[in-house]
C-alpha cells in the first residue's frame, strides 16, 4: 500500500530522506520512570517546565516525586502560557540561564514542550528573537548547535511535540504564530504516559485529536520528498522534507486510530482504551510530521489565530480572542483536501480509507469529497465548529485571511498542489460551513 510511484525520482529532486526521533517510552505509569531516566543520563540539576494549570496537578506531582526519589535537584518554571510568545520565552530562557541546570524536563502540552525547546535555544545561543525564524518574517539563521538534554512528557494527545524538533511560537509584533525547526531541538527522550489523559477535559481532547488527525493527513498527502530540490549539503536538509516512506508508516496507523477512537475518547473519559490509543496516535503523527512537515491546513490555521476576534472556547482558561490550535486547523481542513485531492488522488483516497471512510467502488475522482466527508462526519460527531463560520469568519474575510496565511511559505510549498494566493482565498471561501 502507499502509492510507491508517489516517490518516483524527479529531475534535480532529492534521492534520499532523513529520519530523526527521540528515544520513546510509552505506557501507563511510565511517567514515574522520569527520575531514573534523568539520572541515567547523568543529570544532577533539572529545570522542570510546566504551566499554571498543571502546577498543582497529579502529573507534575508524579514527575517531581520521581526526580526526588532519584536524588535529582530540580526547580519548576510554571509561567508557560497557552500558545507561548516572546515574553514567555524570554522569561523561560532567563530562568535557564540563571539556574545552572544540566538538563530539562517538560511536563505538559505542546505549549510547554515548545517553550522548553525555545528557552534552551535562546539561553544558550543569544540572538534577536526573529533570527531563528525562516523568511519572510525572520532571519533564517540556523540553530547553531546542541541544547541541553531534554525529556519531554506530554499530557495531551495531539501536538506530537515530544517527538519533533519544532517549536511553535507567537510573534507579538505580528500577532501570529511561526515555527522554529532544528534537529538540535529534538527531545532526547519522550515519556508518553496515557494515564495523563484520564482527567483531560473533553474539548481539549477534541481539539488536540483533530490536530493529530491533520498532522497525519498532511504528512500522507504532502509533496513527495523526491519533488523537493536535492540539497548539496546533507546537514542542511530541512525537517520539512516532504512525504516519505517513514512518515507514511506512522501516518497510516495514526489515521486508523483516529477513525476508530476519536469519537469514543471524546464521548467517554472512562474509555481508557480509546484515549490510550489516541495518545499513541499523537506521538506517531509527531514522528511522521517531524520528518516530513505539514502543509495547507496548518498554514491556514495561523491566519485564523491571527485574525480571530471575540471567540472563547469551553475548557480553555484563556480570555477571548482565542481559538485552540486543533480547532483552527480542522475548520479549514475539509476545504483544503477538496482542493488538493486532484494532485494526489490515490493518496487522498487511501487516507480516507484509513480514517474509516467507505471507499468501496469509489474512483480517484471521488477522493477529495470522500476524505472531506469523513472529516466532516467526525467534526459533527464531536461538536466541532462548523467551518470557519463557527469561529467568527465569513466569506467576506477570505482575502484578509489569505493575505495572512501566505506568509507560511514552506508549509504552503509542501502541499501536493501548487497553491496561489487566489487558491487560498478559494479554500477559505469554501470553508465557511460544511453542514
ZAPAFI-106925 format. One line per 5 residues: their letters; for each residue x, y, z of C-alpha. Coordinates in Angstrom, 2 decimals, padded with zeros to 5 digits, always signed. Layout:
N
A) X Y Z ~ ...
***
This chain:
435
XXXXX) +000.00 +000.00 +000.00 ~ +001.01 +003.62 -000.12 ~ +001.36 +004.55 -003.77 ~ +005.00 +003.65 -004.36 ~ +005.00 +005.73 -007.53
XXXXX) +004.48 +008.76 -005.29 ~ +008.23 +008.65 -004.61 ~ +009.37 +008.23 -008.20 ~ +012.65 +010.08 -008.91 ~ +012.43 +013.54 -010.45
XXXXX) +014.94 +015.63 -012.36 ~ +017.02 +017.51 -009.79 ~ +014.92 +016.17 -006.92 ~ +016.07 +014.64 -003.66 ~ +017.07 +010.99 -003.77
XXXXX) +017.25 +010.42 -000.02 ~ +015.47 +011.48 +003.15 ~ +016.49 +011.69 +006.81 ~ +014.72 +010.34 +009.89 ~ +015.18 +011.86 +013.35
XXXXX) +013.35 +010.96 +016.54 ~ +013.97 +010.68 +020.28 ~ +014.06 +007.59 +022.45 ~ +010.39 +006.81 +023.14 ~ +008.81 +005.09 +026.15
XXXXX) +005.05 +004.52 +026.09 ~ +002.69 +003.03 +028.64 ~ +000.51 +003.69 +031.64 ~ +002.63 +004.67 +034.61 ~ +005.83 +005.39 +032.68
XXXXX) +005.89 +008.99 +033.92 ~ +007.12 +007.54 +037.22 ~ +010.29 +006.44 +035.38 ~ +011.34 +010.06 +034.92 ~ +013.85 +010.18 +037.78
XXXXX) +015.66 +007.04 +036.68 ~ +015.64 +008.23 +033.07 ~ +017.15 +011.59 +034.03 ~ +019.70 +010.08 +036.38 ~ +020.65 +007.56 +033.71
XXXXX) +021.64 +010.47 +031.50 ~ +023.91 +011.80 +034.21 ~ +021.72 +014.76 +035.08 ~ +022.08 +016.35 +038.52 ~ +020.06 +019.56 +038.39
XXXXX) +016.94 +019.70 +036.24 ~ +014.69 +022.55 +035.07 ~ +011.07 +021.39 +035.06 ~ +008.78 +023.24 +032.65 ~ +005.01 +023.16 +033.12
XXXXX) +002.05 +025.57 +033.07 ~ -000.04 +027.16 +035.83 ~ -002.93 +024.76 +035.23 ~ -000.75 +021.69 +035.84 ~ +001.34 +023.21 +038.65
XXXXX) -000.71 +021.59 +041.41 ~ -001.89 +018.59 +039.39 ~ -001.24 +014.88 +039.63 ~ +001.02 +014.66 +036.59 ~ +003.55 +017.16 +037.89
XXXXX) +003.42 +015.58 +041.34 ~ +004.33 +012.20 +039.84 ~ +007.16 +013.76 +037.84 ~ +008.70 +015.69 +040.71 ~ +008.36 +012.75 +043.09
XXXXX) +010.24 +010.60 +040.59 ~ +013.02 +013.20 +040.41 ~ +013.17 +013.42 +044.21 ~ +013.33 +009.63 +044.55 ~ +016.37 +009.57 +042.25
XXXXX) +018.09 +012.32 +044.21 ~ +017.93 +014.95 +041.48 ~ +017.82 +018.62 +042.33 ~ +015.13 +020.49 +040.38 ~ +013.33 +023.81 +040.07
XXXXX) +009.98 +024.45 +038.42 ~ +009.15 +027.06 +035.78 ~ +005.36 +027.26 +035.58 ~ +004.82 +030.55 +033.73 ~ +004.18 +028.93 +030.34
XXXXX) +001.18 +030.46 +028.61 ~ -001.04 +028.63 +026.16 ~ +000.47 +029.45 +022.76 ~ +003.77 +030.85 +024.12 ~ +005.06 +034.17 +022.91
XXXXX) +008.33 +036.09 +023.03 ~ +007.68 +037.34 +026.56 ~ +007.14 +033.78 +027.79 ~ +010.30 +032.54 +026.06 ~ +012.34 +035.47 +027.41
XXXXX) +011.27 +034.64 +030.96 ~ +011.97 +030.96 +030.46 ~ +015.40 +031.50 +028.92 ~ +016.37 +033.82 +031.79 ~ +015.25 +031.12 +034.25
XXXXX) +017.53 +028.63 +032.49 ~ +020.46 +030.99 +032.23 ~ +020.37 +031.84 +035.92 ~ +019.65 +028.33 +037.18 ~ +022.80 +026.47 +036.13
XXXXX) +020.81 +023.44 +035.01 ~ +022.30 +020.46 +033.21 ~ +019.01 +019.19 +031.78 ~ +015.37 +020.00 +031.11 ~ +012.09 +018.17 +031.69
XXXXX) +008.82 +019.35 +030.17 ~ +005.50 +018.17 +031.62 ~ +002.51 +019.49 +029.70 ~ +001.03 +020.01 +026.28 ~ +002.62 +021.41 +023.16
XXXXX) +002.96 +024.90 +024.62 ~ +005.07 +023.61 +027.49 ~ +007.31 +021.46 +025.31 ~ +007.71 +024.19 +022.69 ~ +008.63 +026.74 +025.38
XXXXX) +011.26 +024.40 +026.81 ~ +012.84 +023.96 +023.37 ~ +012.90 +027.68 +022.61 ~ +014.12 +028.63 +026.09 ~ +017.14 +026.35 +025.71
XXXXX) +017.89 +027.80 +022.29 ~ +017.81 +031.45 +023.38 ~ +019.55 +030.75 +026.70 ~ +022.48 +029.02 +025.02 ~ +022.66 +030.95 +021.74
XXXXX) +021.58 +034.52 +022.33 ~ +020.11 +036.26 +019.29 ~ +017.39 +038.64 +018.25 ~ +014.08 +036.84 +018.66 ~ +013.30 +036.75 +014.93
XXXXX) +016.72 +035.48 +013.85 ~ +015.87 +031.77 +014.11 ~ +012.57 +032.01 +012.24 ~ +012.51 +031.49 +008.49 ~ +011.73 +034.15 +005.91
XXXXX) +009.74 +036.21 +005.15 ~ +009.40 +037.20 +008.81 ~ +012.74 +036.01 +010.23 ~ +016.44 +035.91 +009.51 ~ +016.60 +032.23 +008.66
XXXXX) +019.57 +031.68 +010.98 ~ +020.24 +028.00 +011.62 ~ +020.21 +026.79 +015.22 ~ +023.96 +026.80 +015.97 ~ +024.31 +023.58 +017.95
XXXXX) +023.00 +021.20 +020.60 ~ +020.90 +022.35 +023.54 ~ +020.53 +020.72 +026.97 ~ +019.34 +017.11 +027.37 ~ +015.53 +017.20 +027.29
XXXXX) +012.99 +014.63 +028.46 ~ +009.52 +015.52 +027.16 ~ +006.43 +014.24 +029.00 ~ +003.23 +015.09 +027.08 ~ -000.09 +015.43 +028.90
XXXXX) -002.34 +015.87 +025.85 ~ -002.87 +013.78 +022.71 ~ -002.30 +016.00 +019.72 ~ +000.75 +018.15 +019.20 ~ +003.36 +015.39 +018.97
XXXXX) +005.93 +017.95 +020.13 ~ +007.62 +015.25 +022.23 ~ +008.85 +013.65 +019.00 ~ +009.70 +016.71 +016.88 ~ +012.41 +019.33 +016.63
XXXXX) +009.83 +022.08 +016.13 ~ +008.81 +024.93 +018.39 ~ +005.68 +026.95 +017.52 ~ +005.74 +030.46 +018.99 ~ +003.63 +033.60 +018.80
XXXXX) +005.46 +036.66 +017.48 ~ +003.84 +039.53 +019.32 ~ +004.55 +042.32 +016.86 ~ +002.92 +040.29 +014.08 ~ +000.20 +038.78 +016.31
XXXXX) +000.79 +035.47 +014.57 ~ +002.47 +032.10 +015.14 ~ +005.54 +030.82 +013.31 ~ +007.83 +027.83 +013.67 ~ +011.47 +027.34 +014.59
XXXXX) +012.74 +023.96 +013.42 ~ +016.01 +022.15 +014.01 ~ +017.19 +018.66 +014.80 ~ +019.07 +020.22 +017.70 ~ +015.68 +020.97 +019.32
XXXXX) +014.52 +017.35 +019.19 ~ +013.97 +015.97 +022.72 ~ +016.36 +013.22 +023.73 ~ +013.59 +011.15 +025.30 ~ +009.81 +011.11 +025.33
XXXXX) +007.91 +009.58 +028.24 ~ +004.38 +009.10 +026.93 ~ +002.03 +008.11 +029.73 ~ -001.59 +007.81 +028.51 ~ -002.86 +007.98 +032.10
XXXXX) -002.30 +011.72 +031.73 ~ -005.46 +011.80 +029.58 ~ -007.72 +010.36 +032.28 ~ -008.66 +013.83 +033.53 ~ -008.23 +015.76 +030.28
XXXXX) -011.35 +017.86 +029.57 ~ -013.47 +016.87 +026.61 ~ -012.91 +019.95 +024.47 ~ -009.14 +019.85 +024.91 ~ -009.07 +016.19 +023.86
XXXXX) -011.22 +017.00 +020.84 ~ -009.08 +019.89 +019.67 ~ -005.82 +018.01 +020.17 ~ -007.29 +014.93 +018.49 ~ -008.09 +016.87 +015.34
XXXXX) -004.59 +018.33 +015.41 ~ -003.11 +014.83 +015.36 ~ -005.54 +013.79 +012.62 ~ -004.47 +016.69 +010.43 ~ -000.78 +016.04 +011.14
XXXXX) -001.23 +012.54 +009.78 ~ -003.33 +013.60 +006.79 ~ -000.95 +016.39 +005.84 ~ +002.08 +014.10 +006.06 ~ +000.44 +011.43 +003.96
XXXXX) -000.70 +013.84 +001.26 ~ +002.32 +016.16 +001.28 ~ +004.54 +016.84 -001.69 ~ +006.87 +013.84 -002.04 ~ +010.44 +014.28 -000.82
XXXXX) +011.65 +013.46 -004.35 ~ +009.90 +016.63 -005.54 ~ +011.97 +018.87 -003.28 ~ +015.32 +020.00 -004.71 ~ +018.32 +017.87 -003.82
XXXXX) +020.50 +019.59 -001.22 ~ +024.24 +019.78 -001.77 ~ +024.93 +019.71 +001.98 ~ +023.08 +016.83 +003.67 ~ +023.46 +018.54 +007.04
XXXXX) +021.39 +021.41 +005.66 ~ +018.41 +019.22 +004.76 ~ +015.31 +020.74 +006.34 ~ +012.93 +018.77 +008.52 ~ +010.11 +019.82 +006.20
XXXXX) +011.33 +017.43 +003.51 ~ +008.02 +016.13 +002.21 ~ +006.19 +012.82 +002.31 ~ +008.46 +009.81 +002.63 ~ +008.12 +006.09 +003.39
XXXXX) +008.98 +006.53 +007.09 ~ +006.32 +009.14 +007.67 ~ +003.81 +007.12 +005.66 ~ +004.03 +004.19 +008.08 ~ +003.25 +006.31 +011.12
XXXXX) +000.64 +008.50 +009.43 ~ -001.39 +005.50 +008.28 ~ -001.57 +003.98 +011.75 ~ -002.40 +007.33 +013.33 ~ -005.27 +007.80 +010.90
XXXXX) -006.60 +004.32 +011.60 ~ -006.63 +005.02 +015.35 ~ -008.33 +008.39 +014.92 ~ -011.06 +006.86 +012.79 ~ -011.74 +004.19 +015.39
XXXXX) -011.16 +006.02 +018.67 ~ -011.62 +009.80 +018.46 ~ -015.39 +009.89 +018.87 ~ -015.21 +007.24 +021.60 ~ -012.48 +009.01 +023.53
XXXXX) -014.25 +012.34 +023.40 ~ -017.61 +010.90 +024.43 ~ -016.39 +008.90 +027.43 ~ -013.50 +009.85 +029.70 ~ -013.64 +006.35 +031.16
XXXXX) -012.89 +004.76 +027.79 ~ -009.22 +004.28 +028.59 ~ -008.65 +002.03 +025.60 ~ -009.69 +004.78 +023.19 ~ -007.82 +007.54 +024.98
XXXXX) -004.67 +005.44 +025.36 ~ -004.68 +004.71 +021.64 ~ -005.17 +008.40 +020.84 ~ -002.12 +009.22 +022.97 ~ -000.09 +006.74 +020.94
XXXXX) -001.51 +008.09 +017.67 ~ -000.46 +011.63 +018.61 ~ +003.14 +010.53 +019.02 ~ +003.01 +008.51 +015.80 ~ +001.74 +011.56 +013.95
XXXXX) +004.53 +013.59 +015.55 ~ +007.10 +011.10 +014.30 ~ +005.52 +011.47 +010.87 ~ +005.26 +015.23 +010.50 ~ +008.52 +015.82 +012.36
XXXXX) +010.22 +014.15 +009.40 ~ +008.00 +015.38 +006.57 ~ +006.31 +018.64 +007.57 ~ +002.72 +019.73 +007.40 ~ +001.08 +021.74 +004.63
XXXXX) -002.01 +023.84 +003.95 ~ -004.31 +023.11 +006.92 ~ -001.61 +024.21 +009.33 ~ -000.50 +027.11 +007.16 ~ -004.07 +028.41 +007.00
XXXXX) -004.69 +027.80 +010.70 ~ -002.23 +030.53 +011.64 ~ -004.36 +033.07 +009.77 ~ -007.36 +032.04 +011.89 ~ -005.48 +032.57 +015.15
XXXXX) -004.01 +035.79 +013.82 ~ -007.31 +037.46 +012.91 ~ -009.87 +035.87 +015.25 ~ -011.98 +038.23 +017.38 ~ -014.37 +037.73 +020.30
XXXXX) -014.03 +033.94 +020.44 ~ -013.51 +031.81 +023.53 ~ -013.54 +028.03 +023.87 ~ -015.01 +025.77 +026.54 ~ -012.46 +024.08 +028.85
XXXXX) -009.69 +026.51 +027.88 ~ -008.98 +029.08 +030.63 ~ -007.88 +031.68 +028.09 ~ -009.53 +035.05 +027.56 ~ -011.02 +035.89 +024.16
XXXXX) -009.98 +036.15 +021.43 ~ -008.70 +032.58 +021.37 ~ -009.21 +029.56 +019.12 ~ -007.35 +026.37 +020.13 ~ -004.81 +025.20 +017.61
XXXXX) -006.54 +021.94 +016.66 ~ -009.80 +023.77 +016.01 ~ -008.08 +026.43 +013.90 ~ -006.62 +023.63 +011.79 ~ -009.68 +021.44 +011.31
XXXXX) -012.13 +024.21 +010.36 ~ -010.08 +024.70 +007.18 ~ -009.10 +021.11 +006.52 ~ -012.08 +019.67 +004.58 ~ -011.92 +022.57 +002.13
XXXXX) -008.14 +022.11 +001.80 ~ -008.35 +018.43 +000.94 ~ -011.09 +019.01 -001.61 ~ -008.63 +021.40 -003.27 ~ -005.51 +019.20 -003.07
XXXXX) -007.07 +015.84 -003.96 ~ -006.65 +016.25 -007.72 ~ -002.86 +016.41 -007.28 ~ -002.59 +013.07 -005.45 ~ -005.98 +011.36 -005.67
XXXXX) -004.79 +007.87 -004.76 ~ -003.14 +009.22 -001.61 ~ -006.27 +011.11 -000.57 ~ -008.47 +008.07 -001.19 ~ -006.15 +005.85 +000.84
XXXXX) -006.11 +008.39 +003.67 ~ -009.90 +008.44 +003.70 ~ -009.99 +004.65 +003.94 ~ -007.52 +004.59 +006.84 ~ -009.67 +007.22 +008.56
XXXXX) -012.67 +004.91 +008.29 ~ -014.46 +006.09 +005.15 ~ -016.21 +003.61 +002.91 ~ -014.20 +003.73 -000.32 ~ -015.71 +000.67 -001.97
XXXXX) -016.50 +001.37 -005.63 ~ -015.01 +004.86 -005.30 ~ -012.92 +006.31 -008.10 ~ -009.98 +008.65 -007.72 ~ -012.25 +011.46 -008.90
XXXXX) -014.18 +010.99 -005.66 ~ -011.13 +011.20 -003.40 ~ -011.43 +014.78 -002.20 ~ -015.14 +014.57 -001.47 ~ -014.84 +011.24 +000.34
XXXXX) -011.96 +012.41 +002.53 ~ -013.64 +015.72 +003.31 ~ -016.90 +013.94 +004.03 ~ -015.30 +011.60 +006.56 ~ -013.62 +014.53 +008.32
XXXXX) -016.92 +016.39 +008.46 ~ -018.60 +013.33 +009.98 ~ -016.00 +013.28 +012.76 ~ -016.31 +017.03 +013.32 ~ -020.09 +016.88 +013.63
XXXXX) -019.94 +013.84 +015.92 ~ -017.62 +015.66 +018.34 ~ -019.39 +019.05 +018.28 ~ -016.64 +020.92 +016.44 ~ -017.34 +024.38 +014.99
XXXXX) -018.96 +024.17 +011.57 ~ -016.12 +025.58 +009.46 ~ -014.56 +029.00 +009.82 ~ -018.05 +030.41 +010.26 ~ -018.13 +028.60 +013.59
XXXXX) -015.22 +030.72 +014.84 ~ -016.49 +034.05 +013.61 ~ -015.43 +034.35 +009.97 ~ -017.40 +034.63 +006.74 ~ -016.70 +034.51 +003.02
XXXXX) -016.04 +038.26 +003.13 ~ -012.94 +037.54 +005.28 ~ -011.28 +035.26 +002.73 ~ -008.98 +037.90 +001.27 ~ -007.50 +039.09 +004.55
XXXXX) -007.19 +035.51 +005.83 ~ -005.32 +034.56 +002.67 ~ -003.03 +037.58 +003.00 ~ -002.10 +036.43 +006.49 ~ -001.67 +032.76 +005.57
XXXXX) +000.61 +033.39 +002.60 ~ +003.49 +034.16 +004.99 ~ +003.72 +030.42 +005.79 ~ +005.79 +029.77 +002.68 ~ +007.50 +026.50 +003.48
XXXXX) +004.30 +024.78 +004.64 ~ +002.38 +026.04 +001.59 ~ +005.18 +024.74 -000.61 ~ +004.83 +021.31 +000.99 ~ +001.31 +020.87 -000.38
XXXXX) +000.95 +018.37 -003.23 ~ -000.56 +021.04 -005.46 ~ +000.89 +024.42 -006.39 ~ -001.08 +026.98 -004.41 ~ -001.52 +030.65 -005.25
XXXXX) -002.93 +033.46 -003.15 ~ -006.16 +033.18 -005.13 ~ -006.28 +029.46 -004.35 ~ -006.01 +030.17 -000.64 ~ -008.86 +032.66 -000.88
XXXXX) -010.90 +029.98 -002.65 ~ -010.19 +027.49 +000.14 ~ -011.28 +029.93 +002.84 ~ -014.48 +030.85 +000.95 ~ -015.42 +027.19 +000.76
XXXXX) -014.60 +026.57 +004.42 ~ -017.30 +028.83 +005.89 ~ -019.64 +025.91 +006.67 ~ -019.89 +022.20 +005.91 ~ -023.30 +021.13 +007.17
***
